[in-house]
């Protein structure tokens, strides 16, 4: 019978305080919240300034300009986060975003430059987001223990919900008091406030990867030719780790690589993925060697995910869930509210129901710290949530629609929080930037492509069929999660 794959807490390790009571984690959470608030205020300011400076079509192009560099550069951003360390990448990203926003605010105060600075600002934000998001995903493993990563994921979800609820009114207030320039200035101040908080956070060294049956044994990667690991002799029922072997440097691509030979009963010996003690220790030397190493890091990260018995199916489940979810909850809900006669206020109530449900699940994970049988619960939540999404199109009354949206939010919030927690706890910390980048590319690069498709399909076939098809696509993500034993039996650490 398959055993649960949960990264255990190291025996004899000191018991750290819970993340929601750890001042160090709370400083990080404050920095992240300030940054997210600044983002929300920035988007309000950008949309208002674009509408004032151009036509609606031009404003739409400006608002979507950040999506292209974000999608194109996201995987490279994961390599940057893992190579140089998430701390310096996040701090640098916030500094660049703050400077760009304040520069545009000053320009708007002094002149009426039109759309070009707004489009340039959107492109800068998209490019910076491509490195910021993977780095943010890699940070929790540097500030707390493995057993607290699920709780941190819930706290992060609460921060996102809070920023969404508070950021939009703050942006509107800034526009009302001083126009787009004032709103941009407020966004810059909020982003700037995150920098000293981040500097004050104590970051741990990169945790060493532990060899755990069901986790490390899930990743089979051929031995690198630069090392000759010692052979492992079959010995009893337990896996054991051979003596570490350090690879000999080889030209400009030399790196400190630790290769461990692992043996598991019933499986032949093999080499675990090369583990870099700290990616920040690798100094760039410039030229083709840097590009070669960066490309090797990217390929190595993708290979790591593809061969991981939990992360590979989890990425597929996340992709299918997002593809089926984004269209109905963005384009479809607007058209549904219009055709039902609920108006903008009715759509707002439906969105509020969804947000309340998702926030409640983030709060649950933040308080409890973990839920048992995480893989099974996540798959079941995706499957049940897909049914609720399909039902939303057939609800005739606003109050009932708010109730269904609340259910969708509860189930989507539960599955999203658990999937995020599993990503954090199953991935080797040295690969977390690249793992987060792949997940972000799916959510922010591929899923938004479903929106114009959903809009065109609703115009051709109506709301009901499109919502049903979207629900089926989303439900396939749950089927994947429930049908792959290693993911179904995945557990969060105690």
VOGU-3710 file (C-alpha; in Angstrom, 3 decimals, decimal comma):
1> xxxxxxxxxx> 0,000/0,000/0,000  1,463/3,453/-0,873  2,767/5,436/2,034  2,153/9,111/2,585  4,902/11,344/1,258  5,499/13,923/3,964  8,821/15,645/4,573  9,391/14,929/8,282  10,799/17,207/10,889  14,391/16,342/11,684
11> xxxxxxxxxx> 14,650/14,276/14,850  16,025/16,113/17,811  15,446/19,501/16,195  14,483/22,331/18,490  10,811/23,199/18,411  10,450/26,664/16,909  7,596/28,994/17,752  4,568/28,920/15,410  4,922/31,170/12,387  1,983/33,397/13,377
21> xxxxxxxxxx> 3,782/34,146/16,673  7,273/34,532/15,235  8,302/38,229/15,028  10,669/37,430/12,184  7,899/35,876/10,080  5,530/38,704/11,003  8,049/41,290/9,777  8,228/39,420/6,478  4,426/39,299/6,349  4,244/43,060/6,979
31> xxxxxxxxxx> 6,701/43,683/4,155  4,765/41,417/1,805  1,458/43,095/2,731  2,883/46,585/2,106  4,184/45,438/-1,271  0,830/43,909/-2,231  -1,047/47,025/-1,104  1,279/49,098/-3,273  0,584/46,799/-6,211  -3,184/47,218/-5,851
41> xxxxxxxxxx> -2,918/51,003/-5,557  -0,595/51,023/-8,580  -3,119/49,160/-10,744  -5,887/51,618/-9,816  -3,601/54,558/-10,619  -2,450/53,004/-13,898  -5,975/52,245/-15,092  -7,210/55,763/-14,231  -4,236/57,491/-15,862  -4,509/55,334/-18,997
51> xxxxxxxxxx> -8,227/56,048/-19,407  -7,596/59,791/-18,980  -4,717/59,838/-21,476  -6,119/57,685/-24,290  -9,042/55,748/-25,703  -10,531/52,704/-23,934  -8,760/50,413/-26,413  -5,428/52,133/-25,749  -6,018/51,924/-22,005  -6,661/48,201/-22,348
61> xxxxxxxxxx> -3,356/47,742/-24,159  -1,492/49,637/-21,438  -3,139/47,568/-18,698  -2,200/44,313/-20,424  1,345/45,376/-21,365  2,858/43,836/-18,230  1,536/40,357/-19,040  3,943/39,702/-21,943  7,297/40,303/-20,175  5,977/38,554/-17,073
71> xxxxxxxxxx> 5,123/35,411/-19,033  8,286/35,456/-21,178  10,705/36,058/-18,311  9,087/34,088/-15,487  11,153/30,917/-15,907  14,339/32,953/-16,077  13,210/34,786/-12,958  13,100/31,479/-11,112  16,718/30,807/-12,089  17,714/34,281/-10,861
81> xxxxxxxxxx> 15,951/33,738/-7,525  17,666/30,396/-6,941  21,097/31,549/-8,109  21,389/34,889/-6,312  19,103/34,221/-3,352  15,483/35,349/-2,917  16,299/37,991/-0,291  18,385/40,237/-2,520  16,053/39,627/-5,493  12,914/40,658/-3,566
91> xxxxxxxxxx> 14,577/43,728/-2,061  16,008/44,747/-5,434  12,639/44,226/-7,125  10,842/46,440/-4,615  13,491/49,155/-5,000  13,137/49,135/-8,793  9,323/49,161/-8,659  9,317/52,000/-6,147  11,715/54,096/-8,221  9,709/53,515/-11,419
101> xxxxxxxxxx> 6,385/54,444/-9,814  7,753/57,577/-8,146  9,378/58,669/-11,419  6,059/58,398/-13,280  4,266/60,248/-10,452  6,753/63,118/-10,741  6,401/63,144/-14,530  2,619/63,368/-14,279  2,909/66,248/-11,837  5,184/68,236/-14,134
111> xxxxxxxxxx> 3,668/67,506/-17,558  1,033/65,627/-19,540  3,251/63,077/-21,304  0,496/60,866/-22,716  0,486/57,073/-22,743  4,136/56,226/-23,424  5,397/56,521/-19,797  2,440/54,469/-18,592  3,160/51,731/-21,131  6,853/51,763/-20,187
121> xxxxxxxxxx> 5,944/51,546/-16,491  3,679/48,560/-17,175  6,494/46,806/-19,070  8,930/47,468/-16,204  6,454/46,109/-13,665  5,900/42,988/-15,761  9,632/42,341/-16,104  10,253/42,908/-12,389  7,283/40,702/-11,459  8,930/37,883/-13,417
131> xxxxxxxxxx> 11,764/37,765/-10,865  9,811/39,032/-7,846  7,173/36,291/-7,827  9,552/33,291/-7,906  11,706/34,941/-5,236  8,680/35,493/-2,998  7,817/31,823/-3,398  11,333/30,812/-2,342  11,489/33,078/0,729  9,397/31,149/3,307
141> xxxxxxxxxx> 11,890/28,254/3,426  14,564/30,787/4,477  12,619/32,308/7,399  10,848/29,395/9,081  10,928/25,633/9,481  9,433/23,004/7,188  6,622/22,309/9,639  5,522/25,979/9,470  5,480/26,428/5,684  1,803/25,493/5,348
151> xxxxxxxxxx> 0,877/28,034/8,031  2,933/30,695/6,243  1,056/29,866/3,043  -2,232/30,544/4,824  -0,893/33,814/6,249  0,241/34,844/2,784  -3,245/34,113/1,416  -4,771/36,332/4,108  -2,333/39,088/3,185  -3,356/38,874/-0,471
161> xxxxxxxxxx> -7,060/39,061/0,450  -6,450/42,014/2,762  -4,474/43,876/0,090  -7,234/43,261/-2,474  -9,955/44,580/-0,148  -8,040/47,604/1,182  -5,819/48,465/-1,780  -8,583/49,392/-4,233  -10,242/51,960/-1,903  -6,819/53,394/-1,058
171> xxxxxxxxxx> -6,072/53,810/-4,753  -9,457/55,423/-5,337  -8,846/57,811/-2,432  -5,477/58,769/-3,863  -7,020/59,495/-7,270  -9,846/61,502/-5,677  -7,480/63,661/-3,609  -4,680/64,307/-6,069  -5,288/62,490/-9,324  -3,214/59,683/-10,785
181> xxxxxxxxxx> 0,064/61,317/-9,694  -0,977/61,195/-6,038  -2,102/57,581/-6,376  1,214/56,619/-7,975  3,038/58,414/-5,163  1,018/56,493/-2,568  1,843/53,214/-4,310  5,532/54,136/-4,245  5,394/54,893/-0,511  3,730/51,559/0,272
191> xxxxxxxxxx> 6,259/49,605/-1,791  9,111/51,588/-0,214  7,806/50,700/3,277  8,406/47,021/2,512  12,159/47,489/1,967  13,274/48,295/5,557  10,997/45,550/6,862  12,613/43,044/4,499  16,090/44,205/5,487  15,204/43,597/9,152
201> xxxxxxxxxx> 14,104/39,999/8,505  16,647/37,366/9,542  17,198/34,858/6,756  18,524/31,373/7,323  21,098/29,656/5,183  19,673/27,425/2,500  18,391/24,291/4,277  20,132/21,081/3,318  17,953/18,649/1,431  17,228/15,496/3,418
211> xxxxxxxxxx> 16,993/12,126/1,770  13,515/10,822/2,466  11,897/7,763/0,857  8,952/9,027/-1,168  10,484/12,462/-1,609  14,100/12,299/-2,711  13,509/8,751/-3,908  10,839/10,178/-6,155  13,398/12,020/-8,275  15,668/9,902/-10,432
221> xxxxxxxxxx> 18,313/11,914/-12,207  21,322/10,393/-13,961  24,641/10,820/-12,216  26,578/13,881/-13,370  29,777/13,018/-15,196  31,808/15,385/-13,039  31,398/13,202/-9,930  31,903/9,582/-9,071  29,553/8,781/-6,165  30,385/5,799/-4,015
231> xxxxxxxxxx> 28,256/2,792/-4,664  25,528/1,831/-2,222  25,274/-1,688/-0,930  21,815/-3,176/-0,255  21,287/-3,080/3,479  18,038/-3,959/5,223  14,723/-2,213/4,802  15,861/1,355/5,385  17,287/3,909/2,992  20,677/5,279/3,923
241> xxxxxxxxxx> 22,901/8,060/2,622  26,440/7,343/1,443  29,399/9,509/2,332  29,190/12,916/0,537  31,419/13,355/-2,483  32,442/16,763/-3,833  32,787/17,156/-7,570  36,020/18,383/-9,067  35,777/21,905/-10,577  35,595/21,958/-14,355
251> xxxxxxxxxx> 36,429/25,219/-16,103  34,145/28,221/-15,841  31,224/25,992/-14,936  32,739/24,771/-11,677  30,246/24,602/-8,811  30,223/22,938/-5,424  27,988/19,950/-6,028  27,053/17,388/-3,436  25,976/14,043/-4,835  24,513/11,423/-2,567
261> xxxxxxxxxx> 23,980/7,798/-3,508  20,720/6,524/-2,113  19,345/3,062/-1,787  15,783/2,037/-1,145  14,580/-1,514/-0,744  13,224/-2,731/-4,045  14,967/-0,055/-6,077  18,397/0,149/-7,656  20,910/2,739/-6,423  20,863/6,079/-8,187
271> xxxxxxxxxx> 22,157/9,592/-7,726  19,949/12,293/-6,249  19,751/15,614/-8,057  22,916/17,688/-7,609  22,333/19,950/-4,601  23,949/23,384/-4,489  24,762/24,430/-0,962  23,770/28,038/-1,636  23,061/29,419/-5,115  24,200/32,866/-3,956
281> xxxxxxxxxx> 27,702/31,489/-3,537  28,058/31,067/-7,295  29,730/34,184/-8,586  28,957/35,276/-12,143  32,010/35,569/-14,328  30,361/37,145/-17,353  30,157/36,074/-20,965  28,906/32,815/-22,449  29,760/30,805/-19,331  27,123/32,682/-17,325
291> xxxxxxxxxx> 24,485/32,092/-19,993  25,485/28,442/-20,176  25,148/28,004/-16,421  21,841/29,858/-16,370  20,476/27,666/-19,158  21,724/24,587/-17,330  19,993/25,755/-14,151  16,745/26,274/-16,050  16,882/22,865/-17,732  17,864/21,255/-14,436
301> xxxxxxxxxx> 14,890/22,843/-12,688  12,439/21,680/-15,340  13,936/18,182/-15,242  13,663/18,177/-11,459  9,931/18,979/-11,637  9,264/16,511/-14,461  10,869/13,630/-12,573  9,394/14,441/-9,173  6,578/12,073/-8,292  4,568/14,730/-6,442
311> xxxxxxxxxx> 5,478/18,028/-8,103  4,952/16,821/-11,700  1,287/15,757/-11,286  0,696/18,712/-8,946  1,720/21,141/-11,705  -0,709/19,435/-14,096  -3,517/19,630/-11,528  -2,819/23,333/-10,901  -2,748/24,084/-14,644  -6,064/22,357/-15,356
321> xxxxxxxxxx> -7,699/23,912/-12,303  -6,621/27,423/-13,286  -7,578/27,014/-16,942  -11,095/25,988/-15,970  -11,411/28,570/-13,212  -10,106/31,866/-14,611  -12,515/32,244/-17,562  -15,827/31,797/-15,696  -14,756/33,820/-12,658  -13,536/36,777/-14,725
331> xxxxxxxxxx> -15,278/37,164/-18,082  -18,149/34,765/-17,404  -19,235/36,340/-14,117  -19,450/39,813/-15,668  -21,670/38,530/-18,491  -23,740/36,461/-16,063  -24,475/39,491/-13,869  -25,418/41,539/-16,946  -27,779/38,930/-18,383  -29,424/38,225/-15,028
341> xxxxxxxxxx> -29,956/41,955/-14,433  -27,943/41,977/-11,208  -25,814/44,921/-12,319  -22,399/45,924/-11,047  -23,503/45,829/-7,411  -24,771/42,280/-7,808  -21,490/41,204/-9,380  -19,713/42,850/-6,465  -21,731/40,773/-3,990  -20,906/37,581/-5,862
351> xxxxxxxxxx> -17,207/38,452/-5,842  -17,442/39,317/-2,155  -18,885/35,866/-1,482  -16,001/34,245/-3,309  -13,423/36,377/-1,501  -14,948/35,618/1,888  -14,787/31,876/1,230  -11,187/31,968/0,018  -10,138/34,159/2,944  -11,790/31,807/5,429
361> xxxxxxxxxx> -9,749/28,882/4,122  -6,519/30,861/4,277  -7,366/31,708/7,890  -8,034/28,046/8,657  -4,621/26,998/7,326  -2,891/29,893/9,105  -4,428/28,880/12,456  -4,179/25,105/12,175  -0,837/24,985/10,432  -1,614/21,826/8,494
371> xxxxxxxxxx> -4,462/19,632/7,379  -4,136/15,841/7,255  -4,141/14,019/3,899  -3,357/17,227/2,040  -3,101/15,659/-1,428  -6,421/13,841/-1,102  -8,209/16,897/0,303  -6,787/19,175/-2,413  -7,915/16,830/-5,204  -11,393/16,423/-3,708
381> xxxxxxxxxx> -11,708/20,210/-3,260  -10,762/20,847/-6,903  -13,315/18,287/-8,056  -16,123/19,617/-5,831  -15,249/23,211/-6,728  -15,592/22,412/-10,425  -19,159/21,243/-9,826  -19,938/24,509/-8,028  -18,434/26,519/-10,903  -20,662/24,732/-13,415
391> xxxxxxxxxx> -23,738/25,290/-11,232  -23,131/29,036/-11,008  -24,381/29,618/-14,565  -27,778/28,070/-13,785  -28,577/29,992/-10,574  -31,428/32,442/-11,240  -31,329/34,552/-8,065  -28,621/36,830/-6,717  -28,717/35,528/-3,149  -28,318/31,953/-4,361
401> xxxxxxxxxx> -25,458/33,020/-6,631  -23,689/34,636/-3,665  -24,086/31,362/-1,757  -22,649/29,330/-4,643  -19,780/31,811/-5,016  -19,070/31,451/-1,292  -18,866/27,674/-1,793  -16,577/28,137/-4,802  -14,363/30,417/-2,720  -14,188/27,926/0,147
411> xxxxxxxxxx> -13,251/25,039/-2,136  -10,902/27,033/-4,378  -9,276/28,623/-1,338  -8,798/25,208/0,261  -7,335/23,586/-2,847  -5,185/26,607/-3,677  -3,749/26,873/-0,169  -3,006/23,153/0,000  -1,450/23,061/-3,472  0,736/26,021/-2,555
421> xxxxxxxxxx> 1,729/24,400/0,732  2,589/21,139/-1,038  4,763/23,037/-3,518  6,601/24,665/-0,627  7,135/21,499/1,385  7,793/18,944/-1,364  10,363/20,972/-3,330  14,036/20,979/-2,452  14,696/24,543/-1,163  17,457/24,952/-3,765
431> xxxxxxxxxx> 14,814/24,591/-6,515  11,974/26,611/-4,943  12,459/29,668/-7,159  12,219/27,595/-10,328  9,322/25,521/-8,974  7,421/28,706/-8,077  8,230/30,154/-11,509  6,682/27,188/-13,315  3,553/27,372/-11,147  3,366/31,140/-11,702
441> xxxxxxxxxx> 3,791/30,749/-15,444  0,815/28,391/-15,471  -1,366/30,696/-13,364  -0,316/34,053/-14,822  0,796/33,092/-18,328  -1,429/30,270/-19,553  -4,642/30,687/-17,551  -5,330/34,306/-18,680  -5,320/33,037/-22,269  -8,613/31,326/-21,479
451> xxxxxxxxxx> -10,396/34,652/-20,917  -10,752/35,798/-24,555  -11,569/32,205/-25,516  -14,285/32,077/-22,843  -15,737/35,411/-23,978  -15,908/34,308/-27,619  -17,414/30,946/-26,666  -20,111/32,578/-24,509  -21,037/34,806/-27,426  -21,337/31,769/-29,717
461> xxxxxxxxxx> -22,928/29,138/-27,444  -24,178/30,929/-24,341  -23,271/30,913/-20,666  -24,428/27,425/-19,678  -22,327/25,311/-22,062  -19,180/27,374/-21,490  -19,472/27,159/-17,703  -19,997/23,403/-17,964  -16,963/22,919/-20,217  -14,877/25,075/-17,893
471> xxxxxxxxxx> -16,060/23,001/-14,949  -15,007/19,814/-16,751  -11,526/21,216/-17,433  -11,200/22,298/-13,811  -12,493/18,935/-12,618  -9,799/17,146/-14,620  -7,280/18,756/-12,299  -8,990/17,060/-9,383  -9,026/13,775/-11,264  -5,267/14,016/-11,814
481> xxxxxxxxxx> -4,683/14,754/-8,127  -6,830/11,826/-7,020  -5,598/9,325/-9,604  -1,830/9,720/-9,021  -1,023/7,779/-5,831  2,048/9,805/-4,862  0,074/13,060/-4,988  -3,069/11,589/-3,443  -1,068/10,333/-0,453  1,080/13,473/-0,093
491> xxxx> 1,127/14,957/3,399  2,227/18,243/4,922  5,014/17,973/7,513  4,135/17,881/11,209
//
